[in-house]
């Protein structure tokens, strides 16, 4: 299993941007880009998953269990 599935960045307005990638054993790739403004229902969950961020900071996104 990969140690990371993408990158999360917090914009100056505290919106989370997540650029993610998944790959299957046969080499099929899937890319996704998500944005979560602070009022989004999943915002806190996503922020906690990456271990917190501050505006302007980026971190790798670990895989979910």
C-alpha positions in Angstrom: 0.0 0.0 0.0 1.3 3.5 -0.8 2.2 5.8 2.0 0.3 8.6 0.5 -2.6 9.0 -1.9 -2.1 12.7 -2.7 -1.7 16.2 -1.3 -3.8 18.5 0.8 -3.3 22.2 0.8 -5.1 24.9 2.9 -5.8 28.1 1.0 -5.5 31.5 2.8 -9.3 31.5 3.3 -8.9 28.1 5.1 -10.5 26.1 2.2 -9.0 22.6 1.8 -7.8 21.5 -1.6 -7.2 17.8 -2.0 -5.5 16.3 -5.1 -5.8 12.5 -4.9 -4.7 9.5 -7.0 -5.7 5.9 -6.9 -4.1 3.0 -8.8 -5.2 -0.6 -9.3 -2.9 -3.6 -9.6 -3.4 -3.6 -13.4 -2.2 0.0 -13.7 -5.5 1.7 -14.0 -5.2 5.3 -12.5 -7.9 7.6 -11.2 -7.3 11.2 -10.2 -9.6 13.4 -8.2 -9.6 17.0 -7.0 -11.8 18.1 -4.1 -12.3 21.4 -2.4 -13.8 21.7 1.1 -14.7 25.2 2.3 -14.8 25.6 6.1 -18.6 25.3 6.2 -18.6 21.9 4.3 -20.0 19.0 6.3 -16.9 16.9 5.8 -14.4 19.7 6.4 -13.4 18.8 9.9 -13.1 15.1 9.0 -10.8 15.8 6.1 -8.7 18.3 8.1 -8.3 15.7 11.0 -7.4 13.0 8.5 -4.3 14.9 7.3 -3.4 15.9 10.8 -4.4 19.6 10.6 -3.1 22.3 8.4 -2.5 26.1 8.6 -3.2 28.5 5.7 -0.6 28.1 3.0 0.6 24.7 4.3 0.5 21.4 2.3 0.8 17.8 3.5 0.6 14.4 2.1 -2.7 12.6 2.4 -2.5 9.1 4.0 -4.7 6.4 2.7 -7.9 5.6 4.6 -8.1 2.3 6.4 
